[in-house]
Amino acid sequence: MICSWILNVIEPKLRSSIAYVDTAKLMWSNLKKCYAVSSAPKLHQLKASLADCKQGGMNVVDFYSNVTSLSSELESQIRRPQYTCKKCECDIGGQVT
């Protein structure tokens, strides 16, 4: 059922790339691998948009929604370093790159 839903909601051009994958997890992994790449220009654009964000004529709710949306998108684009030592005291997992 989930595979069918994914196939129905994605862009028709992308369907052929995952149409014959057996599980929803594999479908999602394939899509993520291809399209979830963050780029320096995108990060710069988001940071600049956030820095230039002004309330102007917007009401407080719309302005807050705009800032929150930009912040969330920026957060989703930032890659965090991976660590596997399990005894780490350097807090590398909490650092932003």
MODELLER restraints for C-alpha pairs under 7 A, 6 or more apart:
rsr = mdl.restraints
at = mdl.atoms
rsr.add(forms.Gaussian(group=physical.xy_distance, feature=features.Distance(at['CA:2:A'], at['CA:24:A']), mean=6.17, stdev=0.5))
rsr.add(forms.Gaussian(group=physical.xy_distance, feature=features.Distance(at['CA:3:A'], at['CA:23:A']), mean=6.66, stdev=0.5))
rsr.add(forms.Gaussian(group=physical.xy_distance, feature=features.Distance(at['CA:3:A'], at['CA:24:A']), mean=4.98, stdev=0.5))
rsr.add(forms.Gaussian(group=physical.xy_distance, feature=features.Distance(at['CA:7:A'], at['CA:15:A']), mean=6.02, stdev=0.5))
rsr.add(forms.Gaussian(group=physical.xy_distance, feature=features.Distance(at['CA:18:A'], at['CA:27:A']), mean=5.78, stdev=0.5))
rsr.add(forms.Gaussian(group=physical.xy_distance, feature=features.Distance(at['CA:21:A'], at['CA:27:A']), mean=6.08, stdev=0.5))
rsr.add(forms.Gaussian(group=physical.xy_distance, feature=features.Distance(at['CA:38:A'], at['CA:77:A']), mean=5.48, stdev=0.5))
rsr.add(forms.Gaussian(group=physical.xy_distance, feature=features.Distance(at['CA:43:A'], at['CA:74:A']), mean=6.73, stdev=0.5))
rsr.add(forms.Gaussian(group=physical.xy_distance, feature=features.Distance(at['CA:43:A'], at['CA:77:A']), mean=6.93, stdev=0.5))
rsr.add(forms.Gaussian(group=physical.xy_distance, feature=features.Distance(at['CA:46:A'], at['CA:70:A']), mean=6.65, stdev=0.5))
rsr.add(forms.Gaussian(group=physical.xy_distance, feature=features.Distance(at['CA:46:A'], at['CA:74:A']), mean=6.05, stdev=0.5))
rsr.add(forms.Gaussian(group=physical.xy_distance, feature=features.Distance(at['CA:50:A'], at['CA:67:A']), mean=6.71, stdev=0.5))
rsr.add(forms.Gaussian(group=physical.xy_distance, feature=features.Distance(at['CA:50:A'], at['CA:70:A']), mean=6.27, stdev=0.5))
rsr.add(forms.Gaussian(group=physical.xy_distance, feature=features.Distance(at['CA:55:A'], at['CA:63:A']), mean=5.57, stdev=0.5))
rsr.add(forms.Gaussian(group=physical.xy_distance, feature=features.Distance(at['CA:78:A'], at['CA:97:A']), mean=6.93, stdev=0.5))
rsr.add(forms.Gaussian(group=physical.xy_distance, feature=features.Distance(at['CA:79:A'], at['CA:97:A']), mean=6.60, stdev=0.5))
rsr.add(forms.Gaussian(group=physical.xy_distance, feature=features.Distance(at['CA:80:A'], at['CA:93:A']), mean=6.56, stdev=0.5))
rsr.add(forms.Gaussian(group=physical.xy_distance, feature=features.Distance(at['CA:80:A'], at['CA:95:A']), mean=6.90, stdev=0.5))
rsr.add(forms.Gaussian(group=physical.xy_distance, feature=features.Distance(at['CA:80:A'], at['CA:96:A']), mean=5.89, stdev=0.5))
rsr.add(forms.Gaussian(group=physical.xy_distance, feature=features.Distance(at['CA:80:A'], at['CA:97:A']), mean=6.25, stdev=0.5))
rsr.add(forms.Gaussian(group=physical.xy_distance, feature=features.Distance(at['CA:81:A'], at['CA:92:A']), mean=6.66, stdev=0.5))
rsr.add(forms.Gaussian(group=physical.xy_distance, feature=features.Distance(at['CA:81:A'], at['CA:93:A']), mean=6.14, stdev=0.5))
rsr.add(forms.Gaussian(group=physical.xy_distance, feature=features.Distance(at['CA:82:A'], at['CA:93:A']), mean=6.53, stdev=0.5))
rsr.add(forms.Gaussian(group=physical.xy_distance, feature=features.Distance(at['CA:83:A'], at['CA:93:A']), mean=6.84, stdev=0.5))
